[in-house]
Amino acid sequence: MKNKKITAVLLIICILAAMHLPVFAQKTALSDIELFEPVSNNSSDETSEDQPVDEDMNSDDENLDDSYDEENSENSDDESLDDESSEDETLDDGDSSDDADKPSEEDEENSGEEDSEENKESEEESEEVKDEESGEETEEETEEESEEEIEEETEDGKEYETNPVELKDFDWERVSLDYLESSFGDIAITESLASTDFGQHCQMMYSYPDGSYFASRRLYVDSVMNEEFELYSMEFECESLTMRYYNVVSSKWVDKAMHTDSRMPFGMYFLTIDDSEELIVFLPQAYKDKSNNAIQAQEGQTGDLCLEPTENGWRISIMAPYVYSEAYVDYFVLYSNSNILNWDDPDTRTQWSGCQFGGDNRWCYNGYYYTSPSNYIPSGENYYHRLPAAYIACKLVPIGLEANSAKYMSIAMLDVMRDLQNERGYFPTLSGSQWLLSDYGIGPGFFDTRFNTDLVRAFLEAYRYYNIEEFWDVVENYMDYYIPFVLRNHDSVTLSDGWPGWLVYDYIGQYGGKKTHTSLNHQLAQIILMEEIYNVTGNTLVRFLEEMMYRGIQGTERIWYMSNNNLEYAYFNGKAAAGMQDYPYLTYNDLYELRELYSERLGYVPGTIRNLMASKKKWMDANGVTGYLGSYIAAQEVEYTGSVVLTED
């Protein structure tokens, strides 16, 4: 009877997938599913002999270890593989049951505003008549009226408390106004343009309730910039100014109390003003566009930071680089006047040392970029690809609970990253990969489960912290793609209890391709995301997928152990994938996080997780690897003497 029920449920799920239904956003809750216990005691964690056959491959990569391993760079970074059914995976966007209520609320608001707008229009007409009669209408009043019209049009009849910050360093012309509603107040988003002697200047401004702002800017250079040109300037009445930056060569922070003029080269700087205000500045860099949304940083074409004392304080300005050909220049400024960074706390310095732009990581006007590996399409000197994982933006989300600068920066960056989510619901890796193309027939725009999982986790986390509905919409749209993807793209393994587990493919191509391997770190990361989404939604289909994926690891546990105690990187063709090397501690971190989640829910740590962690820990200790999450709890550690000692739950 139980077997028939499981079969029926699986059939229902497959039908849903075949129909392209948005099964998550529509709140499809198959509440009668009898879920597998993810840590069943009756399993010996043995792999079935009925595992499917796969094909040969290269290595894979997601630049997820903070210390990127150069040896794996050609085997890592891009990978997306898929079977031929991927062309049919475009899903209809479905509104959630929560969203279904929104139109009626808006209708009520709009209906209640029609009369008020008519009255307002009549009042404005009468005022205009009076102005014409008196001849006293000024240009300033006209500008105020036009701004009000823009605000009314974009605000869709709603009233918001946060006023957009208006910087006066250029004659900015506002072209759009939007808002994000959050638990700490309204966030105003304005896009503005300004004409300069060298080209058009664009600004995306995020204004926060306390007057803080994040300004991301781009100057399109249409003529040679061969003279000093100021891109940003602010004057502060203050008694002290302290400049800080992280020296990546010495791996140390530099703190300098400012007293005289100073000019600093390209980099990321933290400026503290009277211990009550702060600026975080990422200086300008000139770029040129390349194919597949890649960009190339122009060698030596970077701007400077100028600090000048004034009679009452300090003047802070950003100078443009000299640019000798058509290009664009990107930079950003974050200003915070509340809950500023506590530099006396060692954790602050540790956290921000891993959140640096300027090296491999770049923030541009349209999103996050990362150094292009040599096997990317395209690649070359100073090439960067548009990376879905957005490492630093994701890292800043939890730091934002302690400091507004991190909160404000992460919200702005995640909001920009929303534009990368495609109609299907995933965030594509737009650059291609040579080895994916040659081995699997997968071109640019592929789906990478690890990159997407990390980014969607950040959106989910930011939604939980700040209740920004647009961030939850991202999660829903992604799950509407992801659920059918899992149902179609996995290998099945049979455990000793007779029930299956799934190993989900790492990648899938935009236009087809062969199936790929399953990396242990990818699989673990997806399980963690499913656990976190279930904790928010209670969606039983999500829990079902999570437990099937956990059983996939449980049923193949023996293949993951290497003779040197390290873990195999991936499963392929019924065995460990040859020639692929695991990251130093990324997989251990994933196991650590999953251990914490399962320990909290179940009250104990599943044996498979304990065993894998013990093996990886043994290898890390022997090879001097540090920087991994937490410290292993002695009471839970499995006795480990050099050969795998499997323990059951």
Protein Blocks (a to p, Z undefined) as FASTA:
>chain_A
ZZmmmmmmmmmmmmmmmnopafklnopacfkbccddfkbfkbghiacfkbccdddddddd
ddfbfbacfklmmmgmpacdddfklmmmcccddddfklmmmmmmmmmmmmmmmmmmmmmm
mmmmmmmmmmmmnopacfklmmmmmmmmmmmmmnnopacfbdcdddfkbccddfbdcddd
dfkbccdddddddddfkbccdddddddfkopacdddddddfbdcfbdcdfbdcddddfbd
cdddddfklopacddddfbdcdddeddddddehhlaccdddddddddddehhiacddehi
acdddddddfklccddddddddfbdcdddddddddfehiacfkbmklmmmmmmmcghilp
ccdfkbccddddfkbccddehiacddfklmmlmmmmmmmmmomklmmmmmmmmmmmmmmp
cfkopacdfbdcfklmmmnopaehiacfklmmmmmmmmmmmmmmnopaklmmmmmmmmmm
mmmmmmmmccddddfkopacddddfbdcfkbccdddddfklmmmmmmmmmmmmmmnopak
lmmmmmmmmmmmmmmmmmmpcfkopacfbdcehiacehiacdfklmmmmmmmmmmmmmmm
nopacfklmmmmmmmmmmmmmnopghiacjddfklpccdehiacdddZZ
